[in-house]
Amino acid sequence: MPLLSFDDKNIADSIITLILLLFTLGFPVFVTWFLLKNFATLGSEEVSLKFNSMFLNINTESKISLYLTTIFLVRRMLLGVAVVYL
């Protein structure tokens, strides 16, 4: 039996795995980009009502503090990897 077989089920599983991996790694990058792009409008009521969970309890007047969301997401991903693989 060959080690790698490329039937339709394996290809579909590989594509789904790749999409989930890209989403998991890309989401913290997207959140950081979004918060830095909209830094000037984070204090407005409209943005606060829509996206408040992205920067909850974070000082929106400092750009450095916006990275806390990304650090938190990366830390949780590393914890998940450690739980699964260690």
C-alpha positions as CSV (number, residue, x, y, z in Angstrom):
1,M,0.0,0.0,0.0
2,P,1.5,3.4,-1.0
3,L,2.3,5.9,1.7
4,L,0.6,8.7,-0.2
5,S,-2.5,8.2,-2.2
6,F,-4.2,11.0,-4.1
7,D,-7.8,9.9,-4.3
8,D,-10.6,12.5,-4.2
9,K,-11.2,12.3,-0.5
10,N,-7.6,13.0,0.4
11,I,-7.5,16.0,-1.9
12,A,-10.7,17.4,-0.4
13,D,-9.3,16.9,3.1
14,S,-6.1,18.6,2.2
15,I,-7.8,21.6,0.7
16,I,-10.0,22.0,3.8
17,T,-7.0,21.7,6.1
18,L,-5.1,24.3,4.0
19,I,-8.1,26.7,4.2
20,L,-8.4,26.3,7.9
21,L,-4.7,26.8,8.4
22,L,-4.6,29.9,6.4
23,F,-7.6,31.3,8.3
24,T,-6.1,30.5,11.6
25,L,-2.8,32.1,10.8
26,G,-4.3,35.0,8.9
27,F,-6.9,36.1,11.4
28,P,-4.5,37.7,13.9
29,V,-2.8,39.5,11.1
30,F,-6.1,40.8,9.7
31,V,-7.2,42.0,13.2
32,T,-4.0,43.9,13.6
33,W,-4.2,45.4,10.1
34,F,-7.9,46.4,10.7
35,L,-7.3,48.0,14.0
36,L,-4.2,50.0,12.8
37,K,-6.0,51.0,9.6
38,N,-9.0,52.3,11.6
39,F,-7.0,53.8,14.4
40,A,-8.3,57.3,14.0
41,T,-11.9,56.2,14.2
42,L,-11.7,53.7,17.0
43,G,-13.1,56.2,19.5
44,S,-16.2,57.0,17.6
45,E,-19.5,55.5,18.7
46,E,-20.3,53.9,15.4
47,V,-17.1,51.9,15.3
48,S,-17.4,51.1,19.0
49,L,-20.9,49.6,18.5
50,K,-19.8,47.4,15.6
51,F,-16.3,46.3,16.6
52,N,-16.0,46.8,20.3
53,S,-15.1,43.2,21.0
54,M,-11.8,43.6,19.0
55,F,-10.5,46.2,21.3
56,L,-12.4,45.7,24.6
57,N,-10.5,47.1,27.6
58,I,-7.7,48.4,25.4
59,N,-6.5,52.0,25.3
60,T,-7.5,53.1,21.9
61,E,-5.3,56.2,22.1
62,S,-2.1,54.2,21.9
63,K,-1.1,52.3,18.8
64,I,1.1,50.0,20.9
65,S,-1.8,48.8,22.9
66,L,-3.6,47.7,19.8
67,Y,-1.1,44.9,19.4
68,L,-2.4,43.3,22.6
69,T,-5.3,41.7,20.7
70,T,-2.9,40.1,18.3
71,I,-0.6,38.9,21.1
72,F,-3.6,37.4,22.9
73,L,-4.7,35.6,19.7
74,V,-1.2,34.2,19.0
75,R,-0.8,33.2,22.6
76,R,-4.1,31.2,22.4
77,M,-3.1,29.5,19.2
78,L,0.2,28.5,20.8
79,L,-1.6,27.1,23.8
80,G,-3.8,25.1,21.4
81,V,-0.8,23.7,19.5
82,A,0.9,22.8,22.8
83,V,-2.2,21.0,24.1
84,V,-2.6,19.0,20.9
85,Y,0.9,18.1,20.2
86,L,2.7,17.9,23.6
